[in-house]
């Protein structure tokens, strides 16, 4: 059985997580730090709580700036802390 990688890349690799967040740092070479925010309800008091998680993502072309809204996708480990890759810039910072 032969499989063509170019034909169905997402099916062969399996499902990869995607996150949307805001770029908070571009200080490193070809790396951006993205803050992803989600809302979670307190289990007893039912109040909405904000939770922020930071991800380091690979930006090959170094196109992002601080404040950009971006989509990142999970990938193989690229360094000690970098496990995400930039997919697209959704909205540029003003």
C-alpha positions as a printed NumPy array, in Angstrom:
array([[  0.   ,   0.   ,   0.   ],
       [  1.502,   3.305,  -1.046],
       [  0.449,   6.596,   0.452],
       [  1.042,   9.981,  -1.087],
       [  2.04 ,  12.483,   1.622],
       [  1.26 ,  15.499,  -0.552],
       [ -2.293,  14.316,  -1.157],
       [ -3.541,  13.959,   2.433],
       [ -1.014,  15.447,   4.88 ],
       [ -3.445,  16.068,   7.767],
       [ -4.932,  12.566,   7.608],
       [ -1.55 ,  10.842,   7.673],
       [ -0.116,  12.93 ,  10.515],
       [ -3.233,  12.78 ,  12.647],
       [ -5.146,  15.588,  14.301],
       [ -3.025,  18.505,  15.482],
       [ -4.171,  21.095,  17.987],
       [ -4.624,  24.683,  16.874],
       [ -4.748,  27.765,  19.05 ],
       [ -5.52 ,  31.418,  18.376],
       [ -3.692,  34.028,  20.396],
       [ -1.912,  37.368,  20.504],
       [  1.824,  37.746,  19.918],
       [  3.4  ,  39.148,  23.088],
       [  7.097,  38.838,  22.177],
       [  9.282,  38.659,  19.058],
       [ 12.643,  39.073,  20.802],
       [ 14.028,  35.656,  19.789],
       [ 15.3  ,  34.688,  16.344],
       [ 12.515,  33.024,  14.272],
       [ 10.452,  32.511,  17.427],
       [  7.344,  34.244,  18.703],
       [  5.631,  33.987,  22.065],
       [  1.861,  33.706,  21.775],
       [ -0.579,  34.21 ,  24.671],
       [ -3.77 ,  32.22 ,  24.311],
       [ -6.649,  33.12 ,  26.604],
       [ -9.586,  30.917,  27.549],
       [-12.472,  31.347,  29.929],
       [-13.21 ,  28.736,  32.559],
       [-16.018,  28.626,  35.066],
       [-15.203,  28.306,  38.767],
       [-16.54 ,  24.915,  39.879],
       [-18.136,  26.167,  43.112],
       [-18.963,  29.844,  42.526],
       [-19.657,  29.613,  38.761],
       [-17.754,  32.823,  38.068],
       [-15.972,  33.138,  34.715],
       [-12.201,  33.05 ,  35.17 ],
       [ -9.628,  34.076,  32.569],
       [ -6.771,  31.658,  32.031],
       [ -3.767,  32.633,  29.936],
       [ -1.224,  30.174,  28.564],
       [  1.947,  31.128,  26.706],
       [  3.275,  29.14 ,  23.755],
       [  6.534,  29.526,  21.829],
       [  5.966,  29.146,  18.089],
       [  8.241,  28.98 ,  15.055],
       [  7.969,  31.963,  12.682],
       [ 10.256,  31.113,   9.766],
       [  9.808,  34.354,   7.817],
       [  9.732,  36.555,  10.947],
       [  6.564,  38.281,   9.728],
       [  4.819,  38.74 ,  13.09 ],
       [  4.857,  41.812,  15.281],
       [  3.782,  42.302,  18.883],
       [ -0.008,  42.606,  19.039],
       [ -0.806,  40.46 ,  15.972],
       [ -3.636,  37.945,  16.256],
       [ -2.258,  34.615,  14.969],
       [ -3.181,  30.961,  14.546],
       [ -0.59 ,  28.372,  15.607],
       [ -0.539,  24.578,  15.119],
       [  1.088,  21.872,  17.19 ],
       [  4.164,  20.269,  15.608],
       [  7.158,  18.126,  16.473],
       [  9.611,  19.535,  19.054],
       [ 11.745,  22.205,  17.369],
       [ 13.735,  23.129,  20.49 ],
       [ 13.568,  22.677,  24.246],
       [ 10.415,  24.789,  24.612],
       [  9.169,  25.27 ,  21.03 ],
       [  6.428,  22.839,  19.949],
       [  4.177,  25.065,  17.818],
       [  4.373,  26.522,  14.308],
       [  2.793,  29.68 ,  12.897],
       [ -0.064,  28.909,  10.487],
       [ -1.379,  32.372,   9.639],
       [ -1.626,  35.956,  10.797],
       [ -5.345,  36.596,  11.282],
       [ -5.15 ,  40.311,  12.091],
       [ -2.228,  42.724,  12.101],
       [ -1.529,  44.99 ,  15.061],
       [ -2.388,  48.64 ,  14.538]])
